[in-house]
Amino acid sequence: MRMATYASRPAWELRARAVSSARVAAPLGIGALLAVSVLLRTRELGAGFWIDEGLSVGIADRPLADIPGVLRQDGSPPLYYVLLNLWLSVAGRSEESVHGLSVLISALCVPVAFWAGWTLFGRRTAWISALLAAVNPFITQYAQEGRMYALLTLFGMVSMTCWLLAFTTDADAVRRAPAIGFAVAFATMLYTHNWALFFGAATGVAWLYLLWRAGPAERRRLLRTGLLAYGGVILLYAPWLPSSLYQAAHTGAPWSKAPSLAALASVPARILGEVAEVAVFLAAGSGVVALLRTRDARGRATLTLLIVALLTIVLAWIGSQLSPAWANRYLAAGVAPFLYLAAAGFANAGRLGLVGLALVAVLWAVDGAPSEKSNVGTVADAIGPSLRPGDLVVATQPEQVPVLHYYLPAGLRYATLTGAVEDTGVTDWRDGVERLRATSPQRDLAPLLDDLRPGQRMALVVPQVYAIGRWSAPWTELVRLRSEEWLQFVSNDPRLGLISVEPAEPFPSSPNPVRAQVYLRR
């Protein structure tokens, strides 16, 4: 009996050791975090589209070869729309299906974060990094958005990891694999969103700093590594460069204003969660300070992460002073260095780090995506049954046309401030402010009303303006003023009778609200 007991113990210990080994525990742990990530990021999967998501579907829902050309009107790079085009052909066009692509991309952030933490700082940082990627509220919000921000975040994490492996680890020769990995990943960032340029410029400054601090032998290695990495980016991005230059000259972001210093100061809270910002700075900050005092590869990685994190947002802020193009969602380009800094800081802050991590994880997990982004879908459902093929929909906010077309019945005609719209899937931003200034209801609206036959209907869709400060940029101010002029012109036309208004209440109950007034041609 004693011999049987003695013989069974080694077998039990071997099984327990196998279960607890990294080979088994790592996949199980990452799988659990992936499950948490997907659970948190599918709670608002069916939320209705807003302006930008209507544009996403409108641009992607056309022949694949047409996407690069039509983006000359829009101003965005093509990669996300190409992926969405392929996704739509498999998953369909519903809100849940479109958002599902971003959920899948965001889930990939978890293993990437684990890989980054493991290779740069060790096992503890790997698990903390993966946990933060699974519950970060910024990633959670844009995991349920039919836009490219989840993709930009993922490629930013890969780019940042490869850059750190190429430039900050101890090595005697050029680390070709991570340098090439950075070139490919950063090029995909550039093909995803233009704010990747600020991230790339920040890494360039960090590279120059390392060159300046290095000795002769290390400087030669860093120089060759940099030429391989950034030279590869130039080669990969060159095919899109002519289109990018054309977009820069003719599109831009006329709906944006130059950001204030308060907007710059609020960036960490936007990325790290407003309710958890203090906990991150206090707990993780102490660990970051400890890492900065070291003189090994971990210290170099921490310092360059800090440089890239700060410079990405500062350069974007400066660029938006010169040519306004500031939006909180664009901060996806800078998520990676902030997330990695927080993970390394928590891992190296002792008990304070563990307590802070637990608090932040709980606060982040309950900070979800918005349940409503616009009332366009609700308004379209209300007026859609009364409209018939051939009826006219006039949107005084031109960028609303694609999302209106998504929700309203087929066969309607569309127009905006500049007249009839043939391609309802894209907004033509080219020299938009100049074209909008030249509009008038007498020139652009009157011919549309003259073409209405007795018995036909016209839906005039206008934005509900409840905060003038949000409507003071060059484009939005013109939209606001022209909306008032179009409403007055239609109300003065004796041929048109107002038959319904949606929503009936005068004040908005949702973000980005619109109001539709339906008229009957007598």
Secondary structure, 3 states (H helix, E strand, C coil): CHHHHHHHHHHHHHHHHHHHCHHHHHHHHHHHHHHHHHHHCCCCCCCCCCHHHHHHHHHHCCCHHHHHHHHHHHCCCCHHHHHHHHHHHHHCCCHHHHHHHHHHHHHHHHHHHHHHHHHHCCHHHHHHHHHHHHHCHHHHHHCCCCCCHHHHHHHHHHHHHHHHHHHCCCCCCCCHHHHHHHHHHHHHHHCCCCCHHHHHHHHHHHHHHHHHHCCHHHHHHHHHHHHHHHHHHHHHHHHHHHHHHHHHHHCCCCCCCCCCHHHHHCHHHHHHCCCCHHHHHHHHHHHHHHHHCCCCHHHHHHHHHHHHHHHHHHHHHHHHHHCCCCCHHHHHHHHHHHHHHHHHHHHCCHHHHHHHHHHHHHHHHCCCCCCCCCCHHHHHHHHHHHCCCCCEEEECCHHHHHHHHHHCCCCCEEEECCEECCCCCCCCCCCHHHHHHCCCHHHHHHHHHHCCCCCCEEEEEEECCCCHHHHCCHHHHHHHHHHHHHHHHHHCCCCEEEEEEECCCCCCCCCCCEEEEEEEEC
